[in-house]
Amino acid sequence: MSAFKRLLAALLLGVMAPCAALAAPLEAYGRLPAIETAQVSPDGASLALIVTNGERRKIAIRDLATGVTSVLDSGDAKVRDLQWAGSGHLLIIATLTGSENNLSVRRGEYGRVYDYNLAARKMRPLMNDIELVVNAIFARPMVRSVDGKPVVYVSGLVEEAGKTRMGLLRIGLDLGFTRLDNAGVPDTSDWLVGLDGQPLASTDYTVLSGRWALKVLRKGGWVKARELNDLDETPTLVGLGRDGRSALVRSLDDGARAYREVSAETAAWGDPTPMAVGAEPILDPQSRRLMGFASFQGGARKAELFDVRDQAIWNAVVAAYPGDRVDIVSWSDDRRKLVALVDSPTTGPAYALVDLGAKASTWIGDAYPELKAADISEVRPIRFAARDGLMLTGFVTLPRSRTAEKLPLVILPHPGPDTHDDPGFNWWAQALAGRGYAVLQINYRGSDGQGAGLLKAGYGQWGRKMQSDLADGVAELARQGLADPKRVCLLGEDYGGYAALAGMTLEPGRYRCGVAVGGISDPGRLIAWIRNEKGSTALRGWARYLGVDDKDAPGLKALSPLAHAADASGPILLIHGQDDVVVPYAQSTAMAEALKAAGKPVEFLTLQDEDHWLTNGTTRRQALAGVAAFLEKSNPPR
């Protein structure tokens, strides 16, 4: 074992050894991934990783030539991502939940960025040398090389002439300065910087009117390329177009997400860039220039890259891991070294460093090193027709320890609702399958990534057909003989938490028990909170599924689990992080009180210092342990 692997093992494996049972201990599934990301430097000389021991995160930086590894202790910071700024600086992106001190605008999850200088071996927080309204970033940093020096550009809230606006900040990493590069206008919401370090595009958004505009910078000044009103979803500046001189913009077109390359020279909005259904852009890790698109097809991630050489490299890496789901997560500038995330259906996800020059691949490490092949359950695709004929897809995870006949079932509706499930490793599903349950994940109507038809079919169907799709999935598994329809529980986060509560209260008698993690108990209260705390843009996103945007709208009470708490027909477990800024903690406290008042069986697990995403290792394991114990009592696996 190399010195690096020994060090990595020491960082990762402060963990329990698996027991002799068919499945690993519950903790092995519930710990944070041992490796959360791996990024190779632009010159291919260094490798940076976010590693954990299941509880705390650290940053490991390895010199690939010498094997020397530096380890940075990130403390309790919620490190979200790593980004190279040239090859001599590593940006560490973290978030914190705040509403005090300089985070006084609104309570939220705010991004901070730190710079680690490899030569000086020093780390410092950025933007501390300039007075900001909120010392935070609001989009991914943009890295550019200006006069041969790495410069970082970020969107940040500044005060100009007594008014708050989203300004463009320029941070010189080698010289250690921050300056306001462009103050924008009062409605400026985001910025895009060209390869030359000059502003290329910006967006404006007017909250009261809902007006959104895209402007591009031409030689004669700023030109408006597009103006839209009354949007369901505000368009987003994603990065640069494939030529490096245009803006890549994502928008919602007729229910489907589309991408356009808007040229600064012509300012033409134009037609969307052709891509596969549900595809997402692949961007160069340094310039954020569009390289192509990737989509999940037949359970595999398929990439369509514009450059023939890039496509050949991608195809070769995928071919090296037959039967696995492969994604290239980082490239060096010359494309000779890259990091691949290899998600095996038999051994789980892991990272590999591929050196094309040496024609070699080095295994960096497993995301879940305690789990062996015997601990990973089969994920089987399903396809069925909902009761109205709409075709739906999904996945069922089947326990290895039992014959796949009339199994107790846990439905795991995904959050969003405009997200989707794929056949990759899901720690909730694998943990519960290891306990003897079949686990069903459905891309119900309203899910994205499957085309405009399925997404739009969910509009106005919150608590209605989005809910009945879950029941139709159970009926399909019962028809196949895989699941026992009398032993079904619901477990969901976010919207999935609403689906669990709705199943128990709006469909009494259908399910045996329900678990809501950061779930929504009362859509009316959520509407009022979003309108007050987040504004009309966020509200439009929810409203298109609810079908209304007024907390007192007729019929909304009929969709409220809180209003129907007295109808709950089985035990309910509520789990909520106290630092949740997406779904208020009060959504669970109110539901718990209503269930108790109605004499219904309810348990409430509060996660201290936890956000909406179960970011902390301790509370994530606490949540999983609570769910497993609850299911054991309410719907025993045997």
ZAMARGU-4260 file (C-alpha; in steps of 0.2 Angstrom, whole numbers, plus 5000, padded with zeros to 4 digits):
<rodrens>
0) 5000/5000/5000 | 5007/5017/4995 | 5010/5031/5008 | 4995/5041/5001 | 4984/5026/5002
5) 4989/5023/5020 | 4986/5041/5024 | 4969/5041/5015 | 4964/5025/5024 | 4969/5033/5041
10) 4958/5048/5036 | 4943/5038/5030 | 4942/5023/5041 | 4940/5028/5059 | 4925/5017/5058
15) 4917/5000/5064 | 4922/4984/5055 | 4907/4976/5047 | 4898/4962/5057 | 4896/4944/5051
20) 4878/4947/5046 | 4872/4948/5028 | 4872/4967/5028 | 4884/4979/5035 | 4879/4988/5051
25) 4867/5002/5049 | 4880/5015/5052 | 4890/5010/5037 | 4876/5016/5026 | 4872/5032/5036
30) 4890/5039/5037 | 4895/5053/5026 | 4903/5047/5010 | 4922/5044/5014 | 4926/5054/4998
35) 4913/5067/4993 | 4923/5074/4978 | 4940/5073/4969 | 4947/5086/4958 | 4963/5085/4948
40) 4972/5102/4945 | 4973/5110/4928 | 4991/5105/4926 | 4988/5088/4931 | 5001/5089/4945
45) 4989/5088/4960 | 4974/5080/4966 | 4962/5088/4979 | 4949/5078/4989 | 4935/5081/5002
50) 4937/5066/5013 | 4927/5061/5029 | 4928/5049/5043 | 4909/5048/5042 | 4908/5063/5054
55) 4920/5077/5049 | 4927/5083/5033 | 4945/5087/5029 | 4953/5092/5013 | 4968/5081/5006
60) 4979/5088/4993 | 4992/5076/4985 | 5007/5080/4974 | 5005/5067/4961 | 5024/5067/4957
65) 5031/5066/4974 | 5016/5058/4983 | 5017/5071/4997 | 5000/5074/5004 | 4994/5090/5014
70) 4979/5088/5025 | 4968/5103/5029 | 4956/5102/5044 | 4940/5111/5039 | 4933/5110/5057
75) 4914/5110/5057 | 4913/5119/5041 | 4900/5112/5029 | 4912/5110/5014 | 4901/5108/4998
80) 4914/5108/4984 | 4932/5111/4978 | 4937/5122/4963 | 4955/5124/4957 | 4960/5142/4953
85) 4975/5139/4941 | 4986/5125/4948 | 4993/5135/4963 | 4977/5139/4972 | 4962/5128/4978
90) 4946/5136/4982 | 4936/5128/4996 | 4917/5132/4995 | 4907/5130/5011 | 4890/5136/5017
95) 4884/5141/5034 | 4866/5144/5041 | 4865/5162/5047 | 4854/5177/5051 | 4865/5186/5063
100) 4880/5198/5062 | 4884/5202/5044 | 4871/5188/5039 | 4857/5199/5043 | 4848/5201/5027
105) 4837/5185/5028 | 4840/5168/5037 | 4847/5157/5024 | 4861/5145/5019 | 4875/5157/5014
110) 4890/5152/5003 | 4908/5157/5008 | 4924/5153/4999 | 4942/5151/5005 | 4958/5150/4996
115) 4972/5138/4999 | 4989/5144/4992 | 4999/5128/4988 | 5016/5137/4988 | 5013/5146/5004
120) 5003/5132/5012 | 4991/5145/5019 | 4972/5146/5019 | 4962/5162/5020 | 4944/5167/5019
125) 4940/5178/5003 | 4931/5195/5003 | 4936/5199/5021 | 4944/5215/5015 | 4929/5223/5007
130) 4913/5229/5016 | 4898/5219/5009 | 4880/5219/5014 | 4881/5200/5016 | 4899/5192/5016
135) 4893/5178/5005 | 4894/5171/4987 | 4878/5169/4977 | 4884/5158/4963 | 4899/5147/4959
140) 4915/5158/4958 | 4922/5161/4940 | 4941/5158/4938 | 4950/5168/4925 | 4968/5171/4921
145) 4972/5189/4919 | 4990/5195/4914 | 4995/5177/4919 | 4988/5178/4937 | 4973/5169/4944
150) 4958/5180/4947 | 4942/5175/4955 | 4925/5184/4951 | 4910/5182/4962 | 4893/5190/4963
155) 4891/5198/4980 | 4878/5210/4988 | 4886/5228/4990 | 4879/5245/4995 | 4880/5258/4982
160) 4873/5276/4985 | 4863/5269/4999 | 4855/5255/4989 | 4859/5236/4989 | 4863/5228/4973
165) 4872/5212/4966 | 4889/5218/4961 | 4903/5209/4952 | 4918/5207/4964 | 4936/5204/4957
170) 4948/5195/4969 | 4966/5194/4965 | 4973/5178/4973 | 4992/5181/4971 | 4990/5200/4976
175) 4977/5197/4989 | 4965/5210/4985 | 4946/5212/4983 | 4938/5226/4973 | 4921/5230/4966
180) 4923/5228/4947 | 4905/5233/4943 | 4891/5239/4954 | 4877/5235/4941 | 4860/5242/4943
185) 4847/5240/4957 | 4839/5225/4949 | 4855/5216/4944 | 4854/5197/4950 | 4869/5189/4942
190) 4885/5191/4932 | 4895/5181/4919 | 4913/5185/4915 | 4922/5181/4899 | 4938/5172/4897
195) 4947/5189/4896 | 4941/5194/4913 | 4929/5207/4907 | 4910/5206/4910 | 4901/5197/4896
200) 4883/5196/4902 | 4872/5200/4917 | 4854/5197/4922 | 4841/5209/4930 | 4826/5203/4940
205) 4812/5214/4947 | 4804/5206/4961 | 4787/5216/4961 | 4784/5214/4943 | 4792/5197/4939
210) 4802/5205/4925 | 4818/5196/4920 | 4831/5202/4907 | 4847/5196/4900 | 4860/5209/4895
215) 4876/5206/4885 | 4891/5218/4884 | 4896/5223/4866 | 4909/5236/4861 | 4895/5250/4861
220) 4889/5245/4879 | 4876/5234/4887 | 4863/5227/4875 | 4847/5219/4881 | 4846/5201/4873
225) 4830/5195/4880 | 4816/5201/4892 | 4803/5190/4900 | 4789/5192/4912 | 4778/5181/4923
230) 4790/5167/4924 | 4787/5150/4932 | 4806/5148/4933 | 4819/5162/4931 | 4832/5158/4918
235) 4850/5155/4925 | 4867/5160/4918 | 4876/5143/4918 | 4893/5147/4910 | 4900/5151/4894
240) 4895/5144/4877 | 4906/5132/4868 | 4915/5146/4859 | 4920/5155/4875 | 4912/5171/4869
245) 4894/5168/4872 | 4883/5165/4887 | 4875/5149/4891 | 4858/5152/4898 | 4846/5139/4905
250) 4827/5142/4904 | 4810/5133/4906 | 4803/5132/4888 | 4786/5124/4887 | 4789/5114/4903
255) 4806/5107/4898 | 4823/5114/4903 | 4832/5121/4888 | 4849/5129/4885 | 4854/5143/4874
260) 4871/5150/4869 | 4868/5169/4867 | 4881/5178/4858 | 4888/5194/4864 | 4891/5200/4846
265) 4873/5197/4840 | 4863/5197/4856 | 4852/5185/4848 | 4841/5174/4859 | 4840/5160/4846
270) 4834/5142/4847 | 4839/5130/4861 | 4855/5120/4859 | 4850/5102/4853 | 4852/5089/4867
275) 4845/5073/4873 | 4829/5073/4884 | 4834/5077/4902 | 4852/5081/4898 | 4863/5092/4908
280) 4878/5102/4902 | 4896/5096/4904 | 4907/5111/4908 | 4925/5114/4907 | 4931/5114/4926
285) 4941/5129/4924 | 4933/5141/4911 | 4915/5134/4914 | 4914/5133/4895 | 4901/5121/4887
290) 4909/5105/4882 | 4893/5095/4878 | 4879/5087/4887 | 4876/5071/4897 | 4860/5061/4900
295) 4855/5045/4909 | 4849/5032/4896 | 4845/5015/4900 | 4853/5016/4917 | 4870/5023/4910
300) 4876/5040/4909 | 4879/5045/4891 | 4889/5060/4885 | 4888/5069/4869 | 4904/5080/4868
305) 4907/5093/4854 | 4926/5089/4853 | 4929/5073/4844 | 4945/5070/4855 | 4935/5073/4871
310) 4922/5061/4866 | 4935/5048/4862 | 4942/5050/4880 | 4925/5049/4888 | 4921/5033/4878
315) 4937/5025/4882 | 4935/5028/4901 | 4917/5021/4901 | 4923/5006/4891 | 4936/5003/4905
320) 4922/5000/4918 | 4909/4989/4909 | 4893/4987/4918 | 4896/5002/4929 | 4889/5020/4928
325) 4903/5031/4925 | 4905/5050/4926 | 4920/5060/4923 | 4920/5073/4937 | 4937/5082/4933
330) 4949/5085/4919 | 4966/5092/4918 | 4968/5106/4904 | 4977/5094/4892 | 4964/5080/4896
335) 4978/5068/4900 | 4973/5066/4918 | 4955/5065/4924 | 4945/5059/4939 | 4931/5046/4936
340) 4916/5042/4948 | 4913/5024/4945 | 4896/5018/4952 | 4896/4999/4952 | 4879/4990/4954
345) 4888/4977/4965 | 4901/4987/4975 | 4894/5005/4975 | 4902/5021/4971 | 4921/5025/4970
350) 4934/5037/4963 | 4948/5033/4951 | 4962/5043/4944 | 4965/5040/4925 | 4982/5045/4918
355) 4980/5043/4899 | 4999/5048/4896 | 5004/5033/4907 | 4990/5022/4901 | 4986/5018/4919
360) 4972/5020/4932 | 4974/5022/4950 | 4960/5018/4962 | 4958/5033/4974 | 4945/5025/4985
365) 4927/5020/4989 | 4914/5032/4994 | 4907/5019/5007 | 4923/5008/5011 | 4914/4998/5024
370) 4902/4991/5012 | 4906/4975/5003 | 4898/4967/4988 | 4887/4957/5000 | 4880/4973/5007
375) 4875/4981/4990 | 4857/4976/4985 | 4850/4974/4967 | 4842/4989/4959 | 4829/4984/4946
380) 4821/4996/4934 | 4802/4996/4933 | 4790/5003/4920 | 4771/5004/4922 | 4755/5014/4918
385) 4747/5025/4930 | 4728/5023/4932 | 4726/5037/4919 | 4737/5028/4907 | 4753/5039/4909
390) 4768/5029/4908 | 4780/5030/4923 | 4797/5023/4927 | 4806/5020/4943 | 4817/5008/4952
395) 4815/4995/4966 | 4829/4990/4977 | 4828/4972/4983 | 4836/4964/4998 | 4849/4951/4996
400) 4844/4942/5011 | 4827/4937/5006 | 4818/4929/4991 | 4810/4943/4981 | 4792/4938/4985
405) 4778/4948/4994 | 4792/4959/5003 | 4788/4973/5015 | 4789/4989/5005 | 4796/5006/5009
410) 4791/5019/4996 | 4805/5033/4994 | 4797/5047/4984 | 4811/5059/4979 | 4811/5078/4985
415) 4808/5092/4974 | 4796/5088/4966 | 4805/5093/4950 | 4820/5081/4953 | 4822/5063/4948
420) 4828/5046/4953 | 4841/5036/4944 | 4848/5018/4947 | 4864/5024/4956 | 4868/5021/4974
425) 4855/5028/4986 | 4860/5027/5004 | 4843/5027/5011 | 4837/5013/4999 | 4853/5002/5002
430) 4852/5004/5021 | 4833/4999/5021 | 4836/4984/5009 | 4850/4978/5020 | 4837/4977/5034
435) 4825/4966/5023 | 4814/4979/5014 | 4810/4982/4996 | 4812/5000/4992 | 4802/5008/4978
440) 4808/5025/4970 | 4796/5032/4956 | 4798/5046/4944 | 4781/5052/4947 | 4773/5065/4936
445) 4781/5082/4940 | 4798/5074/4940 | 4812/5082/4929 | 4825/5074/4918 | 4812/5063/4909
450) 4805/5076/4896 | 4793/5090/4896 | 4778/5078/4896 | 4781/5071/4913 | 4786/5087/4921
455) 4771/5097/4915 | 4759/5082/4919 | 4763/5087/4937 | 4757/5104/4936 | 4742/5107/4948
460) 4744/5088/4954 | 4752/5091/4971 | 4743/5079/4983 | 4732/5073/4968 | 4739/5062/4954
465) 4757/5065/4960 | 4751/5055/4975 | 4741/5042/4966 | 4756/5038/4956 | 4764/5031/4971
470) 4749/5020/4975 | 4750/5014/4957 | 4768/5009/4959 | 4764/4998/4974 | 4750/4990/4964
475) 4763/4986/4950 | 4775/4978/4963 | 4760/4968/4970 | 4755/4962/4953 | 4773/4956/4950
480) 4773/4947/4967 | 4787/4957/4973 | 4779/4967/4987 | 4765/4964/5000 | 4752/4978/4998
485) 4747/4977/5016 | 4764/4980/5022 | 4769/4997/5014 | 4777/5012/5023 | 4781/5029/5016
490) 4798/5038/5019 | 4802/5055/5011 | 4812/5071/5012 | 4806/5088/5007 | 4791/5086/4995
495) 4794/5067/4998 | 4790/5071/5016 | 4774/5079/5011 | 4769/5063/5001 | 4772/5053/5016
500) 4761/5063/5027 | 4748/5065/5014 | 4748/5046/5012 | 4744/5044/5030 | 4731/5057/5032
505) 4723/5060/5015 | 4723/5042/5010 | 4719/5034/5027 | 4721/5015/5028 | 4732/5013/5012
510) 4749/5013/5021 | 4755/5006/5037 | 4766/5020/5043 | 4774/5036/5037 | 4791/5045/5039
515) 4793/5064/5034 | 4811/5071/5035 | 4810/5090/5033 | 4793/5087/5026 | 4779/5099/5022
520) 4763/5097/5033 | 4753/5112/5027 | 4755/5119/5010 | 4745/5135/5015 | 4757/5139/5028
525) 4772/5136/5016 | 4765/5148/5004 | 4763/5161/5017 | 4781/5158/5023 | 4789/5158/5005
530) 4780/5174/5000 | 4787/5183/5016 | 4804/5175/5016 | 4809/5171/4999 | 4799/5181/4987
535) 4788/5178/4972 | 4801/5169/4961 | 4802/5154/4973 | 4783/5154/4976 | 4780/5152/4957
540) 4790/5136/4957 | 4779/5128/4971 | 4763/5136/4964 | 4764/5128/4947 | 4763/5111/4956
545) 4750/5116/4969 | 4739/5125/4956 | 4737/5140/4967 | 4748/5154/4975 | 4736/5160/4989
550) 4737/5152/5006 | 4718/5154/5007 | 4714/5147/4990 | 4699/5136/4989 | 4703/5117/4990
555) 4720/5120/4997 | 4714/5114/5014 | 4710/5097/5006 | 4728/5095/5002 | 4734/5098/5020
560) 4740/5084/5031 | 4740/5096/5045 | 4721/5099/5043 | 4718/5081/5042 | 4729/5075/5056
565) 4714/5067/5065 | 4712/5055/5050 | 4729/5048/5051 | 4727/5029/5051 | 4744/5024/5057
570) 4760/5029/5066 | 4770/5044/5060 | 4788/5049/5063 | 4793/5067/5060 | 4812/5071/5058
575) 4817/5089/5055 | 4833/5099/5056 | 4832/5115/5067 | 4843/5125/5054 | 4832/5120/5039
580) 4830/5136/5028 | 4820/5127/5014 | 4806/5119/5024 | 4803/5128/5041 | 4805/5118/5056
585) 4788/5124/5062 | 4780/5113/5048 | 4785/5097/5059 | 4781/5105/5076 | 4764/5110/5070
590) 4760/5092/5063 | 4767/5084/5079 | 4755/5095/5090 | 4740/5091/5079 | 4743/5072/5079
595) 4746/5072/5098 | 4730/5083/5100 | 4720/5070/5090 | 4727/5055/5100 | 4737/5048/5085
600) 4753/5039/5087 | 4768/5051/5083 | 4786/5052/5086 | 4796/5068/5083 | 4815/5068/5081
605) 4824/5085/5081 | 4841/5086/5073 | 4851/5099/5082 | 4862/5111/5071 | 4856/5102/5055
610) 4850/5109/5039 | 4838/5103/5025 | 4850/5091/5017 | 4857/5081/5032 | 4874/5088/5029
615) 4881/5083/5046 | 4887/5065/5049 | 4881/5063/5067 | 4863/5069/5063 | 4862/5059/5047
620) 4866/5043/5056 | 4854/5048/5070 | 4840/5050/5057 | 4844/5034/5049 | 4844/5025/5066
625) 4828/5033/5070 | 4819/5028/5054 | 4826/5010/5055 | 4819/5008/5073 | 4802/5016/5069
630) 4800/5004/5054 | 4805/4989/5064 | 4791/4993/5076 | 4778/4999/5063 | 4781/4988/5049
635) 4793/4973/5054 | 4803/4967/5040 | 4799/4949/5044
</rodrens>
